[in-house]
Amino acid sequence: MAIDNRDGEAFLTFVTDKLKTRIAHISESILEGQKDIEGMHEYYWENYTEMDQYGYENFDNQQALLHQINANEQQIHLRKRFRKMLDSPFFGRVDFIFEGEYEPEIFYIGIGNFAEETGHTPLIYDWRAPVSGLFYDYDKGPASYEAPLGTITGEIASKWQYKIRNGKMVYQFESDVKIDDEILMAELGSGGSVALKNIVRTIQKEQNAIIRNTKDKIMVIQGAAGSGKTSIALHRIAYLLYHDRKNLKSSNILILSPNSIFSDYISHILPELGEENIREMSFDLFAYKELKDTVSDCEDRYDQIERSLTMPDVPSLYKEKQSREFLNQMEGYLTTLEDELMNFHDVEYKNFTRKEEEIIELFYFKFQDIPLLSRMEAVAENFIDEVETLRDSDMDEEERAFVMEKFMGMYETRDVYVMYSRFLESCGYPGLPHVQLADRRLSYEDVYPVLYMKYRLFGQNSSHNGIKHLVVDEMQDYSRLQYLIIKMMFPCRMTILGDKAQTMEDENQDVIGFLPKIFGKDIRRIVMNKSYRNTVEIATYANHLAGITDMDLFERHGAPVEEKHFPGKESQSMEQALDEIIKKLELGEEQFETAAVILRTEGEAKKAAGILKEKLAAAGFDTENRFSYLHRDSTSFCKGLTVTTFYLAKGLEFDQVFSLFPEADTSALAKQGRYIAATRALHKLHMYEYGN
């Protein structure tokens, strides 16, 4: 039956039926495949004792079984994607007249390709397909796109936008311009989703250029709070995975994200776009794993922030130990180790001898490019190879270990912890405690200097070579030293993003200024100054807190920001503020999905969470399912009311936010905390202060 694919409603009905039919066929195929797998298992166990002695039949059976299992897994994955598409099969359409033609060809666009059968012409095109670029990059009129065979030119006759939910058309309209802010208005005004929004249907032309950029090795996105930079970075990853499927797999990508909560928060975006199993890790956890053979424990960034807030009179050496000057001092110290660390002597093994002069020649000249603490291993291997060649037999493991130990004993020490402590003392700093490995704990200020020293002395860990694309989020929170380590560990393509106004330091750090000196000049820098998250009232208030004057605000208005002070003793006034929060909380079926109470420190957040949970439970609120206290070890983000600190709330967003800070703390870091808390609010913001 012919279908008028110019009618969005009719095409929705048509394509939904086709999706259901295809899903049914796939389900039958999966069942048949499962029966085949069970049959193969049964045949194998009944006959494996009689299979030929060379194992050919056994091998063939195993290969056939593996092939069927893989085929079934692919079918299951395909069915999962098509079932997801049933909710919203497409969101856009472009009618394109190819050059030399008179009638337009119609392309519907969705989160994935869909054809009636594999290999047939798609009824719906993946948003990442070349032809879909027409939808994002052009208005009506002349247009072109890059196809595998070259540039395709023509003219856009019309563009349509759709919103489909639960398989039903919510709205459709023809658009003369690029995907409009009206769509964003509808999406943002409808109440916050639990996790970062999928922006495919509302990608703007500028954002599309970032997402589809495959040329630049390192892309740095400086984006205002709520500009969609993280979502854009994840869409870029989905796009790159789609277009370089032969060389780039999800296992080749690593996202350095702030914490486990944020990882959970963004986790649905890539699967929704058809990509799964992207590895995510905080850089502090990465550092801890790299140093576990050097120390037993490391402080993380949150320990350092807590110390700065709760003990403001205790001087911090963090900035000093991340500085360029400190690094130069370390490099100078490392050059002295070339001589001071070594105690050369002859090595004898059975009838073979390596003279001290020969060892020195190998160590300082032949193997000079190998890092210092790995170099003697190369010298030992050179000797072992010679011995094996002369006696025409290989050494066993015990012999090799014995010879290796003789050579490695020429180092006075190979303990990076000890060497770093000596370095500190040589610079006039207190050394590290002289304790055994099990008792070693590094302060945050020393974690990355020790890691840098380890890499310089041992070389980089080859286990990271599988990473072909690195995403660094919250770039403003990384020091110059941390970026040097990132460059050493990950010589791959990168997407680096952040907002200099949301730094965790006393003052803003514009990393874009020094990144070219580390990664070279071929960095593509993008500035995104338009914020979509907050209402004009909230964004204006937050910008005033941070002294920001150059942000382009998205025209969405809402309630004014409420400011309130609760005077009195700290504990009593905090409880008064929490009572007020319970009164103002707007969580319910006809209200908001998410709300947050954002505090300054972990102790304050824990105390407030305990009081709120007790009071809300007494009032009949479902605290089991709709209340959560997010701390540094939390791994999931939930609907309802969340209580947390400002530094854990970074990157998250909520419909309604209550910022609750002690009035007495006017430090630069607390000021940053208030700004971060304010920028988390989508619709309503309450800025509360307590205490005298």
VMD Tcl script that draws the C-alpha trace (Angstrom):
set ca {
  {0.00 0.00 0.00}
  {1.36 3.41 -1.02}
  {1.86 5.88 1.81}
  {1.89 9.66 1.56}
  {5.14 10.32 3.39}
  {4.46 14.07 3.25}
  {1.85 13.58 5.97}
  {3.67 13.25 9.31}
  {0.70 11.66 11.11}
  {0.15 9.09 8.36}
  {3.87 8.32 8.12}
  {4.03 7.85 11.93}
  {1.26 5.22 11.74}
  {2.95 3.55 8.75}
  {6.45 3.44 10.26}
  {5.15 2.33 13.69}
  {3.46 -0.66 12.03}
  {6.68 -1.47 10.15}
  {8.70 -1.21 13.39}
  {6.35 -3.58 15.19}
  {6.50 -6.06 12.29}
  {10.31 -5.90 12.20}
  {10.51 -6.34 16.01}
  {8.23 -9.40 15.77}
  {10.42 -10.92 13.04}
  {13.57 -10.24 15.06}
  {11.99 -11.86 18.14}
  {11.18 -14.98 16.08}
  {14.75 -14.99 14.77}
  {16.14 -14.71 18.32}
  {13.99 -17.63 19.47}
  {15.12 -19.75 16.50}
  {18.71 -18.78 17.19}
  {18.33 -19.75 20.85}
  {16.98 -23.15 19.80}
  {19.96 -23.59 17.45}
  {22.36 -22.71 20.28}
  {20.69 -25.22 22.61}
  {20.79 -27.85 19.81}
  {24.51 -27.22 19.23}
  {25.21 -27.56 22.96}
  {23.24 -30.81 23.06}
  {24.98 -32.23 19.97}
  {28.40 -31.33 21.37}
  {27.87 -33.08 24.72}
  {26.40 -36.15 23.05}
  {29.20 -36.49 20.48}
  {32.38 -34.80 21.70}
  {34.02 -38.12 22.73}
  {33.68 -39.42 19.15}
  {34.94 -36.27 17.37}
  {38.07 -36.71 15.24}
  {41.44 -36.94 16.99}
  {42.80 -33.76 15.40}
  {39.94 -31.69 16.77}
  {38.76 -30.28 13.43}
  {35.13 -31.17 14.06}
  {35.38 -29.91 17.63}
  {36.82 -26.60 16.35}
  {34.14 -26.26 13.63}
  {31.38 -26.87 16.19}
  {32.78 -24.26 18.56}
  {33.12 -21.70 15.75}
  {29.53 -22.32 14.60}
  {28.30 -21.95 18.19}
  {30.23 -18.68 18.66}
  {28.89 -17.33 15.36}
  {25.28 -18.09 16.37}
  {25.74 -16.52 19.83}
  {27.16 -13.33 18.26}
  {24.33 -13.24 15.68}
  {21.77 -13.53 18.49}
  {23.42 -10.77 20.51}
  {23.34 -8.46 17.48}
  {19.65 -9.23 16.96}
  {18.90 -8.55 20.64}
  {20.74 -5.21 20.40}
  {18.80 -4.31 17.23}
  {15.47 -5.21 18.83}
  {16.32 -3.05 21.84}
  {17.00 -0.04 19.58}
  {13.81 -0.52 17.55}
  {11.73 -0.85 20.72}
  {13.23 2.46 21.88}
  {12.31 4.00 18.52}
  {8.66 2.98 18.98}
  {8.34 5.74 21.59}
  {9.55 8.41 19.13}
  {10.45 7.02 15.68}
  {11.53 10.38 14.23}
  {11.83 14.02 15.23}
  {12.64 15.80 11.99}
  {12.24 15.77 8.24}
  {13.96 17.47 5.34}
  {12.58 17.59 1.78}
  {15.59 17.83 -0.53}
  {15.57 18.41 -4.29}
  {18.75 16.90 -5.77}
  {20.49 18.98 -8.43}
  {18.93 18.18 -11.82}
  {15.74 16.80 -10.25}
  {12.32 18.46 -9.91}
  {10.59 16.52 -7.14}
  {11.96 16.49 -3.58}
  {13.11 13.33 -1.85}
  {11.87 13.10 1.73}
  {14.22 12.13 4.57}
  {12.81 11.46 8.03}
  {15.41 11.70 10.83}
  {15.51 9.83 14.16}
  {17.94 8.49 16.76}
  {18.83 5.56 14.50}
  {18.47 4.06 11.02}
  {15.39 1.95 10.31}
  {14.59 0.01 7.15}
  {11.97 -2.68 6.54}
  {14.79 -5.17 5.98}
  {18.56 -5.04 6.43}
  {20.13 -3.50 3.34}
  {16.94 -1.78 2.15}
  {16.60 1.99 1.76}
  {15.98 3.48 5.23}
  {12.54 4.77 6.11}
  {14.23 6.76 8.91}
  {17.81 8.05 8.81}
  {20.18 8.18 11.78}
  {20.77 11.76 13.00}
  {24.50 11.17 12.42}
  {24.11 10.15 8.76}
  {25.61 12.60 6.22}
  {22.20 13.53 4.75}
  {20.93 14.48 8.23}
  {23.37 17.39 8.27}
  {20.94 19.17 5.91}
  {18.41 19.28 8.74}
  {20.78 20.97 11.17}
  {22.91 23.19 8.97}
  {20.57 24.77 6.44}
  {17.36 26.71 6.15}
  {15.17 26.60 3.01}
  {17.16 27.17 -0.16}
  {20.50 25.94 -1.61}
  {22.19 23.25 0.47}
  {24.75 20.45 0.24}
  {26.16 17.56 2.25}
  {29.25 15.37 2.11}
  {28.46 11.81 1.05}
  {30.97 8.95 0.58}
  {30.97 9.63 -3.20}
  {31.55 13.38 -2.81}
  {29.59 16.59 -2.27}
  {25.85 16.32 -3.03}
  {24.20 19.65 -3.92}
  {20.60 20.69 -4.30}
  {17.89 22.69 -2.58}
  {15.86 22.27 0.59}
  {12.17 22.61 -0.26}
  {10.95 22.35 3.34}
  {11.86 21.25 6.86}
  {9.57 19.81 9.51}
  {9.92 19.29 13.24}
  {7.99 16.76 15.30}
  {7.52 15.85 18.91}
  {6.32 12.26 19.39}
  {5.83 10.67 22.81}
  {4.61 7.12 23.52}
  {4.08 6.70 19.78}
  {1.65 9.66 19.61}
  {2.17 12.93 17.76}
  {2.40 15.78 20.30}
  {3.01 18.48 17.70}
  {4.37 19.01 14.20}
  {5.14 22.14 12.26}
  {7.02 23.31 9.20}
  {10.04 25.46 10.02}
  {11.57 28.07 7.71}
  {14.63 28.44 9.92}
  {17.02 26.12 11.75}
  {15.69 24.09 14.67}
  {14.03 26.76 16.66}
  {14.37 28.05 20.19}
  {10.62 27.41 20.49}
  {11.42 23.70 20.74}
  {14.00 24.37 23.45}
  {11.45 26.52 25.26}
  {8.94 23.66 25.23}
  {11.52 21.13 26.36}
  {13.00 23.23 29.17}
  {9.66 24.52 30.35}
  {8.18 21.06 30.72}
  {10.04 20.22 33.94}
  {13.45 18.72 34.39}
  {14.26 15.19 33.41}
  {16.23 13.15 35.90}
  {19.31 13.06 33.72}
  {21.09 15.18 31.16}
  {18.81 15.85 28.19}
  {19.28 14.22 24.84}
  {19.59 17.28 22.59}
  {19.33 15.56 19.20}
  {15.95 17.09 18.36}
  {17.07 20.57 19.39}
  {20.63 20.76 18.06}
  {21.43 24.26 16.87}
  {23.59 25.00 13.82}
  {26.61 26.05 15.92}
  {26.31 23.00 18.15}
  {26.03 20.74 15.11}
  {29.36 22.06 13.79}
  {31.02 21.01 17.06}
  {29.35 17.58 17.13}
  {30.29 16.73 13.52}
  {33.89 17.96 13.75}
  {36.18 15.06 12.80}
  {39.24 17.06 11.72}
  {40.58 18.61 14.91}
  {42.61 16.35 17.20}
  {41.92 18.39 20.32}
  {38.72 20.36 20.77}
  {38.34 22.67 23.77}
  {34.83 23.89 24.60}
  {34.56 26.84 27.00}
  {30.86 26.95 27.81}
  {28.74 28.98 30.20}
  {26.75 27.18 32.90}
  {23.75 25.56 31.22}
  {25.06 26.01 27.67}
  {24.78 22.26 26.98}
  {28.53 21.69 26.62}
  {28.56 18.25 28.30}
  {25.60 17.04 26.27}
  {27.26 18.31 23.09}
  {30.51 16.52 23.97}
  {28.63 13.23 24.45}
  {26.76 13.71 21.17}
  {30.13 14.32 19.51}
  {31.38 10.98 20.87}
  {28.24 9.24 19.54}
  {28.83 10.87 16.15}
  {32.52 9.85 16.01}
  {31.67 6.26 16.99}
  {29.09 6.11 14.21}
  {31.40 7.48 11.53}
  {34.58 5.59 12.40}
  {33.14 2.21 13.35}
  {36.13 0.29 11.91}
  {38.74 2.04 14.06}
  {36.84 3.46 17.03}
  {34.80 1.40 19.49}
  {33.15 2.42 22.74}
  {35.93 0.62 24.66}
  {38.45 3.03 23.07}
  {36.87 6.03 24.79}
  {37.38 7.25 28.35}
  {35.44 10.05 30.03}
  {37.15 11.76 32.96}
  {34.10 12.99 34.86}
  {33.89 14.67 38.29}
  {32.41 11.80 40.29}
  {30.36 8.60 40.21}
  {27.10 10.52 40.63}
  {27.77 12.56 37.51}
  {28.72 9.40 35.63}
  {25.34 7.89 36.50}
  {23.60 11.17 35.65}
  {24.96 11.27 32.09}
  {24.95 7.50 31.56}
  {21.63 7.33 29.70}
  {22.66 9.78 26.97}
  {25.02 7.56 24.96}
  {22.88 4.39 25.14}
  {19.93 6.52 24.03}
  {21.96 7.53 21.00}
  {22.84 3.94 20.21}
  {26.27 3.71 21.89}
  {27.02 1.80 25.07}
  {29.81 0.78 27.45}
  {31.75 4.04 27.48}
  {34.25 3.95 30.34}
  {33.99 6.74 32.89}
  {36.28 7.56 35.79}
  {37.24 10.50 37.97}
  {40.83 11.69 37.49}
  {41.42 11.33 41.24}
  {40.41 7.65 41.07}
  {42.67 7.25 38.05}
  {45.58 8.75 40.03}
  {44.87 6.51 43.02}
  {44.95 3.39 40.81}
  {48.22 4.49 39.25}
  {49.84 5.07 42.66}
  {48.59 2.00 44.56}
  {52.05 0.38 44.36}
  {53.59 3.55 45.85}
  {51.13 4.55 48.60}
  {48.17 2.88 50.29}
  {45.79 5.84 50.05}
  {45.40 9.29 48.48}
  {43.25 12.25 49.40}
  {40.93 13.45 46.65}
  {39.82 16.91 45.55}
  {36.86 16.83 47.93}
  {39.16 16.34 50.93}
  {41.07 19.43 49.87}
  {37.88 21.49 49.38}
  {36.52 20.42 52.77}
  {39.80 21.39 54.45}
  {39.77 24.81 52.77}
  {36.21 25.45 53.98}
  {36.41 24.05 57.50}
  {39.99 25.12 58.30}
  {40.45 28.39 56.40}
  {43.33 29.49 58.66}
  {45.47 26.44 57.79}
  {47.63 27.43 54.79}
  {47.33 25.19 51.73}
  {50.31 24.36 49.54}
  {48.11 22.98 46.74}
  {48.55 25.85 44.29}
  {52.25 26.10 45.08}
  {52.86 22.41 44.44}
  {50.94 22.50 41.13}
  {52.85 25.56 39.89}
  {55.27 25.79 37.02}
  {58.04 26.87 39.42}
  {57.58 23.75 41.58}
  {57.66 21.57 38.45}
  {60.89 23.24 37.27}
  {62.44 22.51 40.67}
  {61.39 18.86 40.33}
  {62.92 18.60 36.85}
  {66.17 19.98 38.25}
  {66.10 17.43 41.06}
  {65.44 14.56 38.59}
  {68.65 15.40 36.70}
  {70.69 15.03 39.90}
  {69.30 11.50 40.39}
  {71.10 10.31 37.25}
  {74.31 10.20 39.34}
  {73.22 10.28 42.99}
  {70.95 7.25 42.69}
  {73.49 4.95 41.06}
  {76.15 2.65 42.51}
  {77.77 0.91 39.54}
  {79.91 -2.23 39.84}
  {80.85 -5.35 37.87}
  {78.21 -8.06 37.49}
  {79.31 -11.70 37.36}
  {77.15 -14.68 36.56}
  {78.79 -18.11 36.24}
  {81.56 -17.59 33.66}
  {80.17 -14.32 32.28}
  {81.06 -10.78 33.42}
  {79.73 -7.31 32.57}
  {82.33 -4.72 33.55}
  {81.36 -1.52 35.38}
  {82.61 0.65 32.46}
  {80.42 -1.30 30.01}
  {77.39 -0.93 32.28}
  {78.00 2.84 32.53}
  {78.34 3.08 28.74}
  {75.04 1.23 28.22}
  {73.26 3.10 31.00}
  {74.21 6.66 30.02}
  {74.48 6.34 26.25}
  {72.88 3.32 24.57}
  {69.74 3.36 26.76}
  {69.71 7.03 27.74}
  {66.20 7.56 26.27}
  {64.66 5.00 28.63}
  {63.33 6.52 31.90}
  {65.83 6.34 34.75}
  {64.21 3.67 36.94}
  {63.43 1.39 33.96}
  {66.84 1.82 32.32}
  {68.83 -0.74 34.30}
  {66.27 -3.36 33.31}
  {67.27 -2.75 29.68}
  {70.96 -3.08 30.63}
  {70.22 -6.39 32.39}
  {68.24 -7.69 29.39}
  {71.20 -6.83 27.17}
  {73.47 -8.97 29.38}
  {70.94 -11.83 29.58}
  {70.58 -11.88 25.77}
  {74.36 -12.09 25.39}
  {74.65 -14.94 27.92}
  {71.82 -16.89 26.24}
  {73.42 -16.42 22.82}
  {76.90 -17.53 23.95}
  {75.70 -20.65 25.76}
  {72.96 -21.35 23.18}
  {70.22 -21.85 25.75}
  {67.60 -19.70 27.46}
  {67.74 -18.85 31.14}
  {64.88 -20.17 33.24}
  {62.73 -17.77 35.29}
  {64.74 -18.30 38.46}
  {68.04 -17.53 36.72}
  {66.63 -14.43 35.04}
  {65.30 -13.12 38.36}
  {68.69 -13.71 40.03}
  {70.60 -11.82 37.32}
  {68.00 -9.04 37.18}
  {68.29 -8.53 40.94}
  {72.09 -8.09 40.64}
  {71.61 -5.26 38.13}
  {68.65 -3.59 39.88}
  {70.65 -3.56 43.12}
  {72.76 -0.76 41.64}
  {69.94 1.67 42.37}
  {70.27 3.14 45.85}
  {66.43 3.12 45.91}
  {63.59 2.78 43.40}
  {60.94 4.03 45.85}
  {59.28 7.13 44.35}
  {57.72 8.00 47.73}
  {61.21 8.20 49.29}
  {62.61 10.23 46.38}
  {59.69 12.69 46.42}
  {60.15 13.17 50.18}
  {63.85 13.93 49.64}
  {62.92 16.37 46.89}
  {60.52 18.22 49.22}
  {63.22 18.52 51.87}
  {65.72 19.77 49.29}
  {63.26 22.59 48.45}
  {62.66 23.54 52.09}
  {59.28 21.78 52.49}
  {58.53 19.23 55.21}
  {59.24 15.69 53.99}
  {56.69 12.87 53.93}
  {56.35 10.59 56.98}
  {58.89 7.72 57.04}
  {56.41 4.83 57.15}
  {55.81 1.48 55.48}
  {53.68 1.20 52.31}
  {50.56 0.12 54.23}
  {50.62 3.37 56.24}
  {51.40 5.83 53.45}
  {48.68 8.40 52.71}
  {49.25 11.32 50.37}
  {47.70 14.74 50.90}
  {45.92 15.98 47.77}
  {48.58 18.64 47.20}
  {51.19 15.85 46.75}
  {49.16 13.31 44.70}
  {49.87 14.68 41.22}
  {53.50 15.77 41.84}
  {54.21 12.17 42.99}
  {52.37 10.76 39.94}
  {54.33 13.06 37.62}
  {57.62 11.99 39.24}
  {56.65 8.33 38.87}
  {55.93 8.73 35.14}
  {59.17 10.63 34.58}
  {61.20 7.94 36.36}
  {59.40 4.80 35.16}
  {57.67 5.86 31.93}
  {54.02 5.68 31.08}
  {51.75 2.71 31.65}
  {51.09 0.98 28.31}
  {47.67 -0.25 29.53}
  {46.20 3.11 28.45}
  {47.23 2.69 24.79}
  {43.76 1.38 23.94}
  {42.24 4.81 24.61}
  {41.79 6.63 21.29}
  {39.56 9.47 22.49}
  {39.58 11.14 25.89}
  {36.81 13.41 27.19}
  {37.86 15.76 30.01}
  {34.91 17.41 31.75}
  {35.13 20.37 34.18}
  {38.41 21.41 32.56}
  {38.75 24.47 34.82}
  {39.37 22.21 37.83}
  {42.54 20.66 36.39}
  {45.94 22.20 37.09}
  {48.70 22.69 34.55}
  {50.51 19.74 36.12}
  {47.46 17.50 35.69}
  {47.26 18.43 32.00}
  {50.94 17.53 31.57}
  {50.17 14.11 33.07}
  {47.13 13.73 30.78}
  {49.33 14.49 27.76}
  {51.92 11.91 28.89}
  {49.30 9.21 29.46}
  {46.90 9.82 26.58}
  {48.55 10.76 23.27}
  {45.16 10.60 21.55}
  {42.28 12.77 20.35}
  {40.50 14.75 23.06}
  {37.38 16.73 23.77}
  {38.06 19.07 26.72}
  {35.20 21.12 28.16}
  {34.31 23.29 31.10}
  {33.33 26.70 32.47}
  {35.98 28.97 33.96}
  {33.35 30.58 36.22}
  {32.66 27.25 37.98}
  {36.17 26.69 39.29}
  {36.80 25.14 42.70}
  {39.65 27.58 43.29}
  {39.62 30.95 45.05}
  {39.86 32.64 41.66}
  {38.94 31.77 38.07}
  {41.47 29.80 36.04}
  {41.27 30.14 32.27}
  {42.99 26.94 31.13}
  {42.53 27.88 27.48}
  {45.46 30.26 28.05}
  {48.00 27.51 28.77}
  {46.57 24.44 26.98}
  {48.21 25.35 23.60}
  {51.62 25.38 25.37}
  {51.00 21.79 26.49}
  {49.17 20.24 23.53}
  {50.49 22.45 20.73}
  {48.80 25.12 18.67}
  {46.51 22.81 16.68}
  {43.73 23.12 19.25}
  {40.24 24.03 18.12}
  {38.74 26.43 20.67}
  {34.99 26.95 20.93}
  {33.26 29.47 23.18}
  {29.58 28.91 24.02}
  {28.14 31.93 25.78}
  {24.44 31.15 25.48}
  {22.86 29.51 28.53}
  {19.71 27.41 28.10}
  {19.30 25.87 31.55}
  {18.09 28.68 33.80}
  {15.31 31.21 33.52}
  {16.42 34.78 32.82}
  {15.76 35.67 36.47}
  {17.97 32.85 37.81}
  {20.75 33.34 35.26}
  {20.85 37.10 35.87}
  {21.07 36.54 39.64}
  {23.83 33.92 39.29}
  {25.82 36.07 36.85}
  {25.69 38.95 39.31}
  {27.15 36.66 42.02}
  {30.09 35.74 39.77}
  {30.53 39.12 38.07}
  {29.72 37.68 34.63}
  {28.60 40.26 32.07}
  {29.10 38.58 28.67}
  {26.55 35.72 28.80}
  {23.80 35.49 26.19}
  {20.61 34.51 28.02}
  {17.92 32.29 26.56}
  {14.59 34.16 26.81}
  {12.67 31.98 29.24}
  {11.16 33.76 32.20}
  {10.03 32.43 35.56}
  {9.63 33.30 39.25}
  {12.01 35.81 40.83}
  {14.84 34.45 42.99}
  {13.91 34.31 46.69}
  {16.57 35.54 49.14}
  {16.10 34.98 52.87}
  {18.25 35.16 56.00}
  {17.60 33.15 59.17}
  {19.48 34.83 62.05}
  {20.43 33.24 65.37}
  {22.65 30.45 66.58}
  {23.93 28.32 63.73}
  {22.17 25.04 64.62}
  {18.84 26.69 65.47}
  {18.82 28.98 62.44}
  {19.66 26.08 60.11}
  {16.65 24.16 61.40}
  {14.42 27.22 60.84}
  {15.68 27.42 57.26}
  {14.97 23.71 56.74}
  {11.41 24.18 58.04}
  {10.98 26.95 55.47}
  {12.33 24.65 52.73}
  {9.74 22.00 53.60}
  {7.00 24.66 53.28}
  {8.28 25.89 49.89}
  {9.09 22.47 48.42}
  {7.12 21.82 45.21}
  {7.41 18.10 44.52}
  {4.34 16.26 43.32}
  {2.42 14.93 40.33}
  {1.37 18.40 39.19}
  {4.61 20.02 40.38}
  {8.32 19.41 39.87}
  {10.15 16.11 39.44}
  {13.42 17.15 41.06}
  {14.52 19.51 43.83}
  {17.79 19.99 45.70}
  {19.02 21.45 48.96}
  {22.64 22.46 48.29}
  {24.96 23.14 51.21}
  {28.55 24.16 51.76}
  {30.31 21.23 53.48}
  {29.85 17.48 53.85}
  {29.14 17.86 57.58}
  {26.46 20.50 56.97}
  {24.86 18.46 54.18}
  {24.78 15.29 56.32}
  {23.22 17.16 59.25}
  {20.60 18.86 57.03}
  {19.76 15.54 55.32}
  {19.12 13.88 58.70}
  {16.82 16.68 59.89}
  {14.94 16.90 56.58}
  {14.43 13.15 56.27}
  {12.96 12.95 59.78}
  {10.65 15.96 59.33}
  {9.51 14.91 55.84}
  {8.80 11.34 56.96}
  {6.68 12.70 59.83}
  {4.74 14.76 57.27}
  {3.98 11.68 55.14}
  {6.60 12.29 52.41}
  {7.91 9.12 50.70}
  {11.50 9.39 51.95}
  {12.33 5.81 50.91}
  {11.88 6.45 47.19}
  {11.90 10.24 46.78}
  {14.67 11.43 49.10}
  {18.44 11.02 48.73}
  {21.59 12.33 50.36}
  {24.36 12.49 47.76}
  {27.84 12.07 49.19}
  {31.21 11.33 47.62}
  {30.60 7.56 47.55}
  {27.12 7.80 45.98}
  {26.79 6.16 42.58}
  {23.25 6.97 41.43}
  {21.07 10.02 40.84}
  {17.33 9.80 41.62}
  {14.11 11.76 41.21}
  {12.68 13.64 44.18}
  {14.55 15.70 46.77}
  {18.34 15.57 46.82}
  {20.55 16.94 49.61}
  {24.21 17.46 48.72}
  {27.19 19.83 48.70}
  {27.82 22.43 46.00}
  {30.92 20.63 44.75}
  {29.02 17.36 44.20}
  {26.12 19.21 42.55}
  {28.38 20.50 39.75}
  {27.11 19.38 36.37}
  {23.68 18.39 37.72}
  {20.44 20.32 37.33}
  {17.18 20.42 39.29}
  {13.75 21.99 38.78}
  {13.87 23.71 42.19}
  {17.00 24.56 44.18}
  {17.48 25.73 47.79}
  {20.98 27.08 48.45}
  {21.73 26.98 52.19}
  {25.01 28.56 53.33}
  {26.21 30.03 56.65}
  {26.14 33.82 56.35}
  {29.46 34.09 58.20}
  {31.44 32.42 55.36}
  {32.29 35.15 52.88}
  {35.40 33.38 51.52}
  {36.08 33.25 47.78}
  {35.43 29.49 47.73}
  {32.05 29.88 49.49}
  {31.18 32.60 46.98}
  {31.96 30.12 44.19}
  {29.79 27.58 46.00}
  {26.81 29.94 46.04}
  {27.24 30.62 42.31}
  {27.42 26.90 41.48}
  {24.32 26.22 43.62}
  {22.39 29.02 41.88}
  {23.22 27.76 38.38}
  {21.79 24.29 39.16}
  {18.18 25.61 39.14}
  {15.98 25.22 36.07}
  {12.81 26.93 37.26}
  {12.91 28.12 40.89}
  {15.79 29.29 43.06}
  {15.78 30.05 46.80}
  {19.00 31.53 48.23}
  {18.97 31.05 52.03}
  {21.57 32.12 54.58}
  {21.61 31.12 58.24}
  {23.50 32.10 61.42}
  {25.00 35.43 62.44}
}
mol new
graphics top color blue
foreach p $ca { graphics top sphere $p radius 0.5 }
foreach p [lrange $ca 0 end-1] q [lrange $ca 1 end] { graphics top cylinder $p $q radius 0.2 }
display resetview
